Amino acid sequence: MTATDRFIRLADVQEMIGLKDSRIYQMIKAGEFPKPIKLGASSRWSLRAVEAWMSERANAA
């Protein structure tokens, strides 16, 4: 994680990529989406990792 990175919630991920939580977790299980980072009982994602995933999809299109 870089200094400009931050942790984001599932709701933020959903808003960014336009998919529901069930689909996000299916993709994680299949190794197609970044895994969350556990912070206690909470799951958070690296903003940079999600942005990189989005960029890869845009470049592949």
Predicted model as a PDB file, atoms N, CA, C, CB and O in Angstrom, pLDDT in the B-factor column:
MODEL        1                                                                  
ATOM      1  N   MET A   1       0.841  -1.178   0.000  1.00 56.00           N  
ATOM      2  CA  MET A   1       0.000   0.000   0.000  1.00 56.00           C  
ATOM      3  C   MET A   1       0.890   1.247   0.000  1.00 56.00           C  
ATOM      4  CB  MET A   1      -0.959  -0.005   1.222  1.00 56.00           C  
ATOM      5  O   MET A   1       1.901   1.297   0.700  1.00 56.00           O  
ATOM      6  N   THR A   2       0.514   2.218  -0.767  1.00 57.00           N  
ATOM      7  CA  THR A   2       1.296   3.449  -0.817  1.00 57.00           C  
ATOM      8  C   THR A   2       0.711   4.490   0.128  1.00 57.00           C  
ATOM      9  CB  THR A   2       1.348   4.000  -2.251  1.00 57.00           C  
ATOM     10  O   THR A   2      -0.342   4.277   0.728  1.00 57.00           O  
ATOM     11  N   ALA A   3       1.403   5.611   0.254  1.00 64.00           N  
ATOM     12  CA  ALA A   3       0.939   6.672   1.146  1.00 64.00           C  
ATOM     13  C   ALA A   3      -0.389   7.263   0.683  1.00 64.00           C  
ATOM     14  CB  ALA A   3       1.987   7.771   1.243  1.00 64.00           C  
ATOM     15  O   ALA A   3      -1.148   7.777   1.504  1.00 64.00           O  
ATOM     16  N   THR A   4      -0.684   7.201  -0.606  1.00 84.00           N  
ATOM     17  CA  THR A   4      -1.934   7.766  -1.111  1.00 84.00           C  
ATOM     18  C   THR A   4      -3.057   6.729  -1.147  1.00 84.00           C  
ATOM     19  CB  THR A   4      -1.719   8.344  -2.503  1.00 84.00           C  
ATOM     20  O   THR A   4      -4.179   7.049  -1.539  1.00 84.00           O  
ATOM     21  N   ASP A   5      -2.770   5.503  -0.746  1.00 94.00           N  
ATOM     22  CA  ASP A   5      -3.784   4.454  -0.713  1.00 94.00           C  
ATOM     23  C   ASP A   5      -4.614   4.602   0.555  1.00 94.00           C  
ATOM     24  CB  ASP A   5      -3.132   3.044  -0.786  1.00 94.00           C  
ATOM     25  O   ASP A   5      -4.189   5.234   1.522  1.00 94.00           O  
ATOM     26  N   ARG A   6      -5.789   4.015   0.536  1.00 96.00           N  
ATOM     27  CA  ARG A   6      -6.621   3.987   1.745  1.00 96.00           C  
ATOM     28  C   ARG A   6      -7.529   2.777   1.679  1.00 96.00           C  
ATOM     29  CB  ARG A   6      -7.455   5.297   1.896  1.00 96.00           C  
ATOM     30  O   ARG A   6      -7.727   2.200   0.610  1.00 96.00           O  
ATOM     31  N   PHE A   7      -8.076   2.396   2.809  1.00 97.00           N  
ATOM     32  CA  PHE A   7      -9.014   1.289   2.877  1.00 97.00           C  
ATOM     33  C   PHE A   7     -10.417   1.798   2.575  1.00 97.00           C  
ATOM     34  CB  PHE A   7      -8.962   0.607   4.262  1.00 97.00           C  
ATOM     35  O   PHE A   7     -10.818   2.871   3.026  1.00 97.00           O  
ATOM     36  N   ILE A   8     -11.159   1.001   1.799  1.00 98.00           N  
ATOM     37  CA  ILE A   8     -12.539   1.367   1.486  1.00 98.00           C  
ATOM     38  C   ILE A   8     -13.477   0.222   1.858  1.00 98.00           C  
ATOM     39  CB  ILE A   8     -12.685   1.723  -0.014  1.00 98.00           C  
ATOM     40  O   ILE A   8     -13.083  -0.943   1.895  1.00 98.00           O  
ATOM     41  N   ARG A   9     -14.718   0.582   2.128  1.00 98.00           N  
ATOM     42  CA  ARG A   9     -15.736  -0.380   2.540  1.00 98.00           C  
ATOM     43  C   ARG A   9     -16.343  -1.081   1.326  1.00 98.00           C  
ATOM     44  CB  ARG A   9     -16.834   0.319   3.354  1.00 98.00           C  
ATOM     45  O   ARG A   9     -16.185  -0.630   0.191  1.00 98.00           O  
ATOM     46  N   LEU A  10     -17.031  -2.178   1.579  1.00 98.00           N  
ATOM     47  CA  LEU A  10     -17.716  -2.919   0.519  1.00 98.00           C  
ATOM     48  C   LEU A  10     -18.696  -2.021  -0.226  1.00 98.00           C  
ATOM     49  CB  LEU A  10     -18.451  -4.134   1.101  1.00 98.00           C  
ATOM     50  O   LEU A  10     -18.804  -2.110  -1.449  1.00 98.00           O  
ATOM     51  N   ALA A  11     -19.402  -1.168   0.483  1.00 98.00           N  
ATOM     52  CA  ALA A  11     -20.357  -0.265  -0.172  1.00 98.00           C  
ATOM     53  C   ALA A  11     -19.645   0.650  -1.163  1.00 98.00           C  
ATOM     54  CB  ALA A  11     -21.112   0.578   0.877  1.00 98.00           C  
ATOM     55  O   ALA A  11     -20.190   0.965  -2.221  1.00 98.00           O  
ATOM     56  N   ASP A  12     -18.431   1.077  -0.825  1.00 98.00           N  
ATOM     57  CA  ASP A  12     -17.646   1.911  -1.733  1.00 98.00           C  
ATOM     58  C   ASP A  12     -17.225   1.119  -2.965  1.00 98.00           C  
ATOM     59  CB  ASP A  12     -16.409   2.473  -1.014  1.00 98.00           C  
ATOM     60  O   ASP A  12     -17.279   1.623  -4.087  1.00 98.00           O  
ATOM     61  N   VAL A  13     -16.804  -0.125  -2.747  1.00 98.00           N  
ATOM     62  CA  VAL A  13     -16.416  -1.002  -3.865  1.00 98.00           C  
ATOM     63  C   VAL A  13     -17.616  -1.207  -4.786  1.00 98.00           C  
ATOM     64  CB  VAL A  13     -15.884  -2.379  -3.342  1.00 98.00           C  
ATOM     65  O   VAL A  13     -17.491  -1.096  -6.006  1.00 98.00           O  
ATOM     66  N   GLN A  14     -18.767  -1.502  -4.207  1.00 98.00           N  
ATOM     67  CA  GLN A  14     -19.978  -1.714  -5.003  1.00 98.00           C  
ATOM     68  C   GLN A  14     -20.290  -0.488  -5.853  1.00 98.00           C  
ATOM     69  CB  GLN A  14     -21.171  -2.041  -4.091  1.00 98.00           C  
ATOM     70  O   GLN A  14     -20.623  -0.615  -7.032  1.00 98.00           O  
ATOM     71  N   GLU A  15     -20.186   0.675  -5.270  1.00 98.00           N  
ATOM     72  CA  GLU A  15     -20.471   1.911  -5.994  1.00 98.00           C  
ATOM     73  C   GLU A  15     -19.468   2.138  -7.116  1.00 98.00           C  
ATOM     74  CB  GLU A  15     -20.462   3.101  -5.038  1.00 98.00           C  
ATOM     75  O   GLU A  15     -19.833   2.588  -8.202  1.00 98.00           O  
ATOM     76  N   MET A  16     -18.199   1.825  -6.851  1.00 97.00           N  
ATOM     77  CA  MET A  16     -17.159   2.041  -7.848  1.00 97.00           C  
ATOM     78  C   MET A  16     -17.310   1.126  -9.059  1.00 97.00           C  
ATOM     79  CB  MET A  16     -15.802   1.836  -7.224  1.00 97.00           C  
ATOM     80  O   MET A  16     -17.155   1.571 -10.197  1.00 97.00           O  
ATOM     81  N   ILE A  17     -17.612  -0.154  -8.819  1.00 97.00           N  
ATOM     82  CA  ILE A  17     -17.613  -1.104  -9.932  1.00 97.00           C  
ATOM     83  C   ILE A  17     -19.002  -1.485 -10.405  1.00 97.00           C  
ATOM     84  CB  ILE A  17     -16.878  -2.339  -9.541  1.00 97.00           C  
ATOM     85  O   ILE A  17     -19.138  -2.129 -11.445  1.00 97.00           O  
ATOM     86  N   GLY A  18     -20.038  -1.105  -9.671  1.00 97.00           N  
ATOM     87  CA  GLY A  18     -21.403  -1.342 -10.114  1.00 97.00           C  
ATOM     88  C   GLY A  18     -21.882  -2.781 -10.013  1.00 97.00           C  
ATOM     89  O   GLY A  18     -22.766  -3.201 -10.759  1.00 97.00           O  
ATOM     90  N   LEU A  19     -21.294  -3.541  -9.086  1.00 98.00           N  
ATOM     91  CA  LEU A  19     -21.715  -4.921  -8.878  1.00 98.00           C  
ATOM     92  C   LEU A  19     -22.174  -5.124  -7.444  1.00 98.00           C  
ATOM     93  CB  LEU A  19     -20.578  -5.892  -9.216  1.00 98.00           C  
ATOM     94  O   LEU A  19     -21.756  -4.405  -6.537  1.00 98.00           O  
ATOM     95  N   LYS A  20     -23.041  -6.114  -7.253  1.00 98.00           N  
ATOM     96  CA  LYS A  20     -23.543  -6.424  -5.914  1.00 98.00           C  
ATOM     97  C   LYS A  20     -22.516  -7.223  -5.134  1.00 98.00           C  
ATOM     98  CB  LYS A  20     -24.864  -7.198  -5.994  1.00 98.00           C  
ATOM     99  O   LYS A  20     -21.593  -7.805  -5.703  1.00 98.00           O  
ATOM    100  N   ASP A  21     -22.694  -7.239  -3.809  1.00 97.00           N  
ATOM    101  CA  ASP A  21     -21.740  -7.926  -2.937  1.00 97.00           C  
ATOM    102  C   ASP A  21     -21.602  -9.403  -3.261  1.00 97.00           C  
ATOM    103  CB  ASP A  21     -22.152  -7.767  -1.502  1.00 97.00           C  
ATOM    104  O   ASP A  21     -20.497  -9.941  -3.193  1.00 97.00           O  
ATOM    105  N   SER A  22     -22.697 -10.077  -3.611  1.00 98.00           N  
ATOM    106  CA  SER A  22     -22.620 -11.509  -3.904  1.00 98.00           C  
ATOM    107  C   SER A  22     -21.715 -11.764  -5.108  1.00 98.00           C  
ATOM    108  CB  SER A  22     -24.026 -12.084  -4.163  1.00 98.00           C  
ATOM    109  O   SER A  22     -20.940 -12.721  -5.103  1.00 98.00           O  
ATOM    110  N   ARG A  23     -21.802 -10.935  -6.123  1.00 98.00           N  
ATOM    111  CA  ARG A  23     -20.953 -11.096  -7.318  1.00 98.00           C  
ATOM    112  C   ARG A  23     -19.498 -10.769  -6.988  1.00 98.00           C  
ATOM    113  CB  ARG A  23     -21.455 -10.188  -8.473  1.00 98.00           C  
ATOM    114  O   ARG A  23     -18.589 -11.438  -7.480  1.00 98.00           O  
ATOM    115  N   ILE A  24     -19.271  -9.762  -6.173  1.00 98.00           N  
ATOM    116  CA  ILE A  24     -17.909  -9.411  -5.773  1.00 98.00           C  
ATOM    117  C   ILE A  24     -17.270 -10.589  -5.037  1.00 98.00           C  
ATOM    118  CB  ILE A  24     -17.907  -8.139  -4.879  1.00 98.00           C  
ATOM    119  O   ILE A  24     -16.124 -10.943  -5.315  1.00 98.00           O  
ATOM    120  N   TYR A  25     -17.993 -11.190  -4.110  1.00 98.00           N  
ATOM    121  CA  TYR A  25     -17.436 -12.315  -3.364  1.00 98.00           C  
ATOM    122  C   TYR A  25     -17.251 -13.542  -4.252  1.00 98.00           C  
ATOM    123  CB  TYR A  25     -18.334 -12.659  -2.183  1.00 98.00           C  
ATOM    124  O   TYR A  25     -16.323 -14.318  -4.023  1.00 98.00           O  
ATOM    125  N   GLN A  26     -18.097 -13.741  -5.248  1.00 98.00           N  
ATOM    126  CA  GLN A  26     -17.893 -14.832  -6.219  1.00 98.00           C  
ATOM    127  C   GLN A  26     -16.584 -14.617  -6.975  1.00 98.00           C  
ATOM    128  CB  GLN A  26     -19.087 -14.917  -7.219  1.00 98.00           C  
ATOM    129  O   GLN A  26     -15.810 -15.554  -7.172  1.00 98.00           O  
ATOM    130  N   MET A  27     -16.347 -13.385  -7.392  1.00 98.00           N  
ATOM    131  CA  MET A  27     -15.124 -13.079  -8.141  1.00 98.00           C  
ATOM    132  C   MET A  27     -13.889 -13.235  -7.258  1.00 98.00           C  
ATOM    133  CB  MET A  27     -15.188 -11.653  -8.711  1.00 98.00           C  
ATOM    134  O   MET A  27     -12.846 -13.686  -7.732  1.00 98.00           O  
ATOM    135  N   ILE A  28     -13.992 -12.868  -5.979  1.00 98.00           N  
ATOM    136  CA  ILE A  28     -12.870 -13.048  -5.047  1.00 98.00           C  
ATOM    137  C   ILE A  28     -12.550 -14.531  -4.932  1.00 98.00           C  
ATOM    138  CB  ILE A  28     -13.200 -12.447  -3.645  1.00 98.00           C  
ATOM    139  O   ILE A  28     -11.387 -14.929  -5.006  1.00 98.00           O  
ATOM    140  N   LYS A  29     -13.570 -15.336  -4.752  1.00 98.00           N  
ATOM    141  CA  LYS A  29     -13.395 -16.782  -4.603  1.00 98.00           C  
ATOM    142  C   LYS A  29     -12.744 -17.382  -5.847  1.00 98.00           C  
ATOM    143  CB  LYS A  29     -14.748 -17.462  -4.332  1.00 98.00           C  
ATOM    144  O   LYS A  29     -11.945 -18.312  -5.745  1.00 98.00           O  
ATOM    145  N   ALA A  30     -13.085 -16.852  -7.013  1.00 98.00           N  
ATOM    146  CA  ALA A  30     -12.534 -17.340  -8.278  1.00 98.00           C  
ATOM    147  C   ALA A  30     -11.166 -16.739  -8.598  1.00 98.00           C  
ATOM    148  CB  ALA A  30     -13.494 -17.036  -9.405  1.00 98.00           C  
ATOM    149  O   ALA A  30     -10.565 -17.080  -9.616  1.00 98.00           O  
ATOM    150  N   GLY A  31     -10.668 -15.844  -7.733  1.00 98.00           N  
ATOM    151  CA  GLY A  31      -9.381 -15.199  -7.965  1.00 98.00           C  
ATOM    152  C   GLY A  31      -9.429 -14.114  -9.021  1.00 98.00           C  
ATOM    153  O   GLY A  31      -8.405 -13.777  -9.615  1.00 98.00           O  
ATOM    154  N   GLU A  32     -10.619 -13.562  -9.262  1.00 98.00           N  
ATOM    155  CA  GLU A  32     -10.821 -12.558 -10.306  1.00 98.00           C  
ATOM    156  C   GLU A  32     -10.945 -11.134  -9.775  1.00 98.00           C  
ATOM    157  CB  GLU A  32     -12.045 -12.895 -11.092  1.00 98.00           C  
ATOM    158  O   GLU A  32     -11.119 -10.195 -10.553  1.00 98.00           O  
ATOM    159  N   PHE A  33     -10.859 -10.968  -8.471  1.00 98.00           N  
ATOM    160  CA  PHE A  33     -11.005  -9.647  -7.860  1.00 98.00           C  
ATOM    161  C   PHE A  33     -10.130  -9.601  -6.617  1.00 98.00           C  
ATOM    162  CB  PHE A  33     -12.502  -9.338  -7.507  1.00 98.00           C  
ATOM    163  O   PHE A  33      -9.943 -10.630  -5.967  1.00 98.00           O  
ATOM    164  N   PRO A  34      -9.586  -8.433  -6.265  1.00 98.00           N  
ATOM    165  CA  PRO A  34      -8.709  -8.332  -5.087  1.00 98.00           C  
ATOM    166  C   PRO A  34      -9.405  -8.791  -3.804  1.00 98.00           C  
ATOM    167  CB  PRO A  34      -8.225  -6.893  -4.917  1.00 98.00           C  
ATOM    168  O   PRO A  34     -10.574  -8.489  -3.565  1.00 98.00           O  
ATOM    169  N   LYS A  35      -8.656  -9.523  -2.997  1.00 98.00           N  
ATOM    170  CA  LYS A  35      -9.175  -9.973  -1.709  1.00 98.00           C  
ATOM    171  C   LYS A  35      -9.243  -8.802  -0.735  1.00 98.00           C  
ATOM    172  CB  LYS A  35      -8.299 -11.106  -1.131  1.00 98.00           C  
ATOM    173  O   LYS A  35      -8.432  -7.879  -0.803  1.00 98.00           O  
ATOM    174  N   PRO A  36     -10.214  -8.849   0.166  1.00 98.00           N  
ATOM    175  CA  PRO A  36     -10.280  -7.800   1.182  1.00 98.00           C  
ATOM    176  C   PRO A  36      -9.206  -8.004   2.245  1.00 98.00           C  
ATOM    177  CB  PRO A  36     -11.669  -7.771   1.833  1.00 98.00           C  
ATOM    178  O   PRO A  36      -8.636  -9.087   2.378  1.00 98.00           O  
ATOM    179  N   ILE A  37      -8.950  -6.957   2.983  1.00 97.00           N  
ATOM    180  CA  ILE A  37      -8.031  -6.983   4.109  1.00 97.00           C  
ATOM    181  C   ILE A  37      -8.892  -6.985   5.367  1.00 97.00           C  
ATOM    182  CB  ILE A  37      -7.025  -5.759   4.083  1.00 97.00           C  
ATOM    183  O   ILE A  37      -9.755  -6.124   5.536  1.00 97.00           O  
ATOM    184  N   LYS A  38      -8.659  -7.942   6.237  1.00 96.00           N  
ATOM    185  CA  LYS A  38      -9.450  -8.028   7.463  1.00 96.00           C  
ATOM    186  C   LYS A  38      -8.893  -7.063   8.507  1.00 96.00           C  
ATOM    187  CB  LYS A  38      -9.458  -9.477   8.012  1.00 96.00           C  
ATOM    188  O   LYS A  38      -7.702  -7.082   8.818  1.00 96.00           O  
ATOM    189  N   LEU A  39      -9.768  -6.228   9.036  1.00 94.00           N  
ATOM    190  CA  LEU A  39      -9.445  -5.312  10.131  1.00 94.00           C  
ATOM    191  C   LEU A  39     -10.421  -5.636  11.251  1.00 94.00           C  
ATOM    192  CB  LEU A  39      -9.537  -3.783   9.688  1.00 94.00           C  
ATOM    193  O   LEU A  39     -11.532  -5.108  11.299  1.00 94.00           O  
ATOM    194  N   GLY A  40      -9.992  -6.500  12.138  1.00 94.00           N  
ATOM    195  CA  GLY A  40     -10.906  -6.985  13.169  1.00 94.00           C  
ATOM    196  C   GLY A  40     -11.997  -7.801  12.505  1.00 94.00           C  
ATOM    197  O   GLY A  40     -11.710  -8.744  11.767  1.00 94.00           O  
ATOM    198  N   ALA A  41     -13.250  -7.443  12.764  1.00 95.00           N  
ATOM    199  CA  ALA A  41     -14.379  -8.140  12.166  1.00 95.00           C  
ATOM    200  C   ALA A  41     -14.772  -7.544  10.817  1.00 95.00           C  
ATOM    201  CB  ALA A  41     -15.563  -8.108  13.108  1.00 95.00           C  
ATOM    202  O   ALA A  41     -15.664  -8.063  10.146  1.00 95.00           O  
ATOM    203  N   SER A  42     -14.121  -6.468  10.421  1.00 96.00           N  
ATOM    204  CA  SER A  42     -14.470  -5.766   9.187  1.00 96.00           C  
ATOM    205  C   SER A  42     -13.565  -6.169   8.025  1.00 96.00           C  
ATOM    206  CB  SER A  42     -14.393  -4.264   9.403  1.00 96.00           C  
ATOM    207  O   SER A  42     -12.410  -6.545   8.223  1.00 96.00           O  
ATOM    208  N   SER A  43     -14.103  -6.085   6.824  1.00 96.00           N  
ATOM    209  CA  SER A  43     -13.331  -6.287   5.607  1.00 96.00           C  
ATOM    210  C   SER A  43     -13.221  -4.953   4.890  1.00 96.00           C  
ATOM    211  CB  SER A  43     -13.983  -7.368   4.690  1.00 96.00           C  
ATOM    212  O   SER A  43     -14.203  -4.226   4.740  1.00 96.00           O  
ATOM    213  N   ARG A  44     -12.018  -4.649   4.453  1.00 98.00           N  
ATOM    214  CA  ARG A  44     -11.780  -3.419   3.702  1.00 98.00           C  
ATOM    215  C   ARG A  44     -10.921  -3.760   2.489  1.00 98.00           C  
ATOM    216  CB  ARG A  44     -11.090  -2.328   4.595  1.00 98.00           C  
ATOM    217  O   ARG A  44     -10.177  -4.741   2.494  1.00 98.00           O  
ATOM    218  N   TRP A  45     -11.035  -2.944   1.462  1.00 98.00           N  
ATOM    219  CA  TRP A  45     -10.253  -3.138   0.248  1.00 98.00           C  
ATOM    220  C   TRP A  45      -9.287  -1.982   0.088  1.00 98.00           C  
ATOM    221  CB  TRP A  45     -11.166  -3.263  -0.990  1.00 98.00           C  
ATOM    222  O   TRP A  45      -9.551  -0.863   0.527  1.00 98.00           O  
ATOM    223  N   SER A  46      -8.175  -2.268  -0.544  1.00 98.00           N  
ATOM    224  CA  SER A  46      -7.230  -1.224  -0.918  1.00 98.00           C  
ATOM    225  C   SER A  46      -7.827  -0.478  -2.112  1.00 98.00           C  
ATOM    226  CB  SER A  46      -5.806  -1.821  -1.258  1.00 98.00           C  
ATOM    227  O   SER A  46      -8.170  -1.091  -3.123  1.00 98.00           O  
ATOM    228  N   LEU A  47      -7.948   0.832  -1.991  1.00 97.00           N  
ATOM    229  CA  LEU A  47      -8.465   1.634  -3.087  1.00 97.00           C  
ATOM    230  C   LEU A  47      -7.602   1.439  -4.327  1.00 97.00           C  
ATOM    231  CB  LEU A  47      -8.521   3.119  -2.694  1.00 97.00           C  
ATOM    232  O   LEU A  47      -8.127   1.306  -5.432  1.00 97.00           O  
ATOM    233  N   ARG A  48      -6.293   1.421  -4.155  1.00 97.00           N  
ATOM    234  CA  ARG A  48      -5.377   1.225  -5.286  1.00 97.00           C  
ATOM    235  C   ARG A  48      -5.605  -0.119  -5.970  1.00 97.00           C  
ATOM    236  CB  ARG A  48      -3.927   1.326  -4.815  1.00 97.00           C  
ATOM    237  O   ARG A  48      -5.572  -0.196  -7.198  1.00 97.00           O  
ATOM    238  N   ALA A  49      -5.834  -1.173  -5.200  1.00 98.00           N  
ATOM    239  CA  ALA A  49      -6.050  -2.495  -5.779  1.00 98.00           C  
ATOM    240  C   ALA A  49      -7.331  -2.513  -6.606  1.00 98.00           C  
ATOM    241  CB  ALA A  49      -6.111  -3.564  -4.676  1.00 98.00           C  
ATOM    242  O   ALA A  49      -7.362  -3.097  -7.689  1.00 98.00           O  
ATOM    243  N   VAL A  50      -8.379  -1.884  -6.108  1.00 98.00           N  
ATOM    244  CA  VAL A  50      -9.646  -1.838  -6.842  1.00 98.00           C  
ATOM    245  C   VAL A  50      -9.487  -0.986  -8.103  1.00 98.00           C  
ATOM    246  CB  VAL A  50     -10.783  -1.272  -5.945  1.00 98.00           C  
ATOM    247  O   VAL A  50      -9.979  -1.354  -9.170  1.00 98.00           O  
ATOM    248  N   GLU A  51      -8.802   0.144  -7.979  1.00 97.00           N  
ATOM    249  CA  GLU A  51      -8.570   0.991  -9.154  1.00 97.00           C  
ATOM    250  C   GLU A  51      -7.720   0.268 -10.202  1.00 97.00           C  
ATOM    251  CB  GLU A  51      -7.886   2.304  -8.737  1.00 97.00           C  
ATOM    252  O   GLU A  51      -7.968   0.407 -11.399  1.00 97.00           O  
ATOM    253  N   ALA A  52      -6.726  -0.499  -9.762  1.00 97.00           N  
ATOM    254  CA  ALA A  52      -5.888  -1.263 -10.691  1.00 97.00           C  
ATOM    255  C   ALA A  52      -6.722  -2.323 -11.399  1.00 97.00           C  
ATOM    256  CB  ALA A  52      -4.702  -1.922  -9.948  1.00 97.00           C  
ATOM    257  O   ALA A  52      -6.573  -2.529 -12.603  1.00 97.00           O  
ATOM    258  N   TRP A  53      -7.600  -2.997 -10.659  1.00 98.00           N  
ATOM    259  CA  TRP A  53      -8.498  -3.990 -11.252  1.00 98.00           C  
ATOM    260  C   TRP A  53      -9.376  -3.339 -12.313  1.00 98.00           C  
ATOM    261  CB  TRP A  53      -9.372  -4.654 -10.166  1.00 98.00           C  
ATOM    262  O   TRP A  53      -9.555  -3.895 -13.397  1.00 98.00           O  
ATOM    263  N   MET A  54      -9.921  -2.172 -12.010  1.00 97.00           N  
ATOM    264  CA  MET A  54     -10.773  -1.459 -12.966  1.00 97.00           C  
ATOM    265  C   MET A  54      -9.967  -1.082 -14.199  1.00 97.00           C  
ATOM    266  CB  MET A  54     -11.391  -0.196 -12.321  1.00 97.00           C  
ATOM    267  O   MET A  54     -10.455  -1.224 -15.321  1.00 97.00           O  
ATOM    268  N   SER A  55      -8.764  -0.613 -14.014  1.00 97.00           N  
ATOM    269  CA  SER A  55      -7.903  -0.210 -15.130  1.00 97.00           C  
ATOM    270  C   SER A  55      -7.580  -1.395 -16.023  1.00 97.00           C  
ATOM    271  CB  SER A  55      -6.610   0.422 -14.610  1.00 97.00           C  
ATOM    272  O   SER A  55      -7.590  -1.271 -17.247  1.00 97.00           O  
ATOM    273  N   GLU A  56      -7.294  -2.538 -15.423  1.00 96.00           N  
ATOM    274  CA  GLU A  56      -7.010  -3.753 -16.200  1.00 96.00           C  
ATOM    275  C   GLU A  56      -8.209  -4.138 -17.060  1.00 96.00           C  
ATOM    276  CB  GLU A  56      -6.635  -4.920 -15.264  1.00 96.00           C  
ATOM    277  O   GLU A  56      -8.052  -4.518 -18.220  1.00 96.00           O  
ATOM    278  N   ARG A  57      -9.408  -4.039 -16.487  1.00 94.00           N  
ATOM    279  CA  ARG A  57     -10.629  -4.385 -17.242  1.00 94.00           C  
ATOM    280  C   ARG A  57     -10.859  -3.404 -18.384  1.00 94.00           C  
ATOM    281  CB  ARG A  57     -11.861  -4.400 -16.308  1.00 94.00           C  
ATOM    282  O   ARG A  57     -11.253  -3.805 -19.480  1.00 94.00           O  
ATOM    283  N   ALA A  58     -10.616  -2.134 -18.136  1.00 94.00           N  
ATOM    284  CA  ALA A  58     -10.811  -1.111 -19.172  1.00 94.00           C  
ATOM    285  C   ALA A  58      -9.808  -1.312 -20.314  1.00 94.00           C  
ATOM    286  CB  ALA A  58     -10.662   0.313 -18.568  1.00 94.00           C  
ATOM    287  O   ALA A  58     -10.161  -1.157 -21.483  1.00 94.00           O  
ATOM    288  N   ASN A  59      -8.566  -1.654 -19.980  1.00 95.00           N  
ATOM    289  CA  ASN A  59      -7.538  -1.858 -20.994  1.00 95.00           C  
ATOM    290  C   ASN A  59      -7.786  -3.119 -21.807  1.00 95.00           C  
ATOM    291  CB  ASN A  59      -6.171  -1.926 -20.346  1.00 95.00           C  
ATOM    292  O   ASN A  59      -7.401  -3.193 -22.975  1.00 95.00           O  
ATOM    293  N   ALA A  60      -8.432  -4.122 -21.192  1.00 92.00           N  
ATOM    294  CA  ALA A  60      -8.721  -5.380 -21.888  1.00 92.00           C  
ATOM    295  C   ALA A  60      -9.920  -5.251 -22.825  1.00 92.00           C  
ATOM    296  CB  ALA A  60      -8.976  -6.493 -20.876  1.00 92.00           C  
ATOM    297  O   ALA A  60     -10.102  -6.073 -23.722  1.00 92.00           O  
ATOM    298  N   ALA A  61     -10.726  -4.232 -22.618  1.00 84.00           N  
ATOM    299  CA  ALA A  61     -11.958  -4.067 -23.415  1.00 84.00           C  
ATOM    300  C   ALA A  61     -11.683  -3.518 -24.789  1.00 84.00           C  
ATOM    301  CB  ALA A  61     -12.931  -3.157 -22.704  1.00 84.00           C  
ATOM    302  O   ALA A  61     -12.612  -3.324 -25.574  1.00 84.00           O  
TER     303      ALA A  61                                                      
ENDMDL                                                                          
END                                                                             
